[in-house]
Amino acid sequence: MPGNHTRKTGVLLVNLGSPSSTKTGDVRRFLREFLGDPRVVNLPRPLWWLILNLFILPFRPRKSAHAYRSIWTDEGSPLVVFTRRLTEKLDKHHGGPDLLIECAMRYGKPALSEKLQEFKKQGVNEIVILPLYPQYSSTTTASIFDVVAQEFVGWRHMPSLRFISDYHQSPIYIKAVADSILQHWREQGQVELLLMSFHGLPAKLTEWGDPYFYHCQATARLVAEELGLQDQQWQLVFQSRFGKAEWLQPYCVEVLRELPKQGIKRVDVVCPGFPADCLETLEEIALANKDIFIQAGGEDYRYIPALNDSDAHVEVMADLIRTAR
């Protein structure tokens, strides 16, 4: 039987994921899958199993559920909603019969493995995996590759695979982030300091060869250069520290507490590592960290939204896909 030589490409935009609802049980299921990933927590499995099941899952889901409720929308989780909208706009403007564009989540739904199975049924013979993590990390990007590789173990016919491991220096991505900041300043005025906040990771990972820290530095520097900022006008920080181990520094919350003492009382915060707004940006950065800054003596604190489903973000994705193909 002759083979089908028609080129049919399937593109998967893959994000972290979210609980299916703000119910404590759904949040617990999500956290069990997320925190149970060996890529996410680098502790011996037996030890971590005890910590996770005896100390975290019985208590943290209720607190996390409350946090999710503060940012939940009528359509659901902002991360899932924005990722879906971005995918739909990308497919509308750049997709076609031979270019299928879908989205998937590493944890939760729609599941990455299920979307790969759908591509298989649709006769896709070339797959592009685009993790929505501009900066590579073993805790995020590599975890997506793990799922893809495991899924392919059972396939008789392996499709061609393009895996975009990072785009932290992509010129169109850097410009899109910078333009979003400029638009914010045109509408509301520029303040004394721009903080570029990235999700934190244990510092030990850098020693083990994870390039994430250097990717964040490069992205922040390129965005600052695109904006024409002087060194004293911007600063790189890391958020979302968890546990007692040393994480990447400087810590966002500590910087926010110190800035008013230095006479800096008006700041803007942008998160160039988050393509779509989510719990970490909308609840932690936009709400909780604002309270920390104001209580420390700050006067004006503004969060600049992620690229989300903007037209500029659609073109960033389209450029990355064209390059990969």
QUIVEN-V262394 format. One record per run of one state. SS is the DSSP state (H for helix, E for strand, C for the rest). FROM is the first residue (numbers start at 1). TO is the last residue. If there is no record, write none. Layout:
SS|FROM|TO, SS|FROM|TO
This chain:
C|1|8, E|9|17, C|18|23, H|24|35, C|36|44, H|45|56, C|57|59, H|60|69, C|70|72, E|73|73, C|74|75, E|76|76, C|77|77, H|78|94, C|95|95, E|96|96, C|97|98, E|99|107, C|108|110, E|111|111, H|112|121, C|122|125, E|126|131, C|132|140, H|141|152, C|153|159, E|160|164, C|165|170, H|171|188, C|189|192, E|193|199, C|200|201, E|202|202, C|203|203, H|204|207, C|208|211, H|212|227, C|228|230, H|231|233, E|234|239, C|240|246, E|247|247, C|248|250, E|251|251, H|252|262, C|263|265, E|266|270, C|271|278, H|279|295, C|296|299, E|300|304, C|305|310, H|311|324, C|325|325
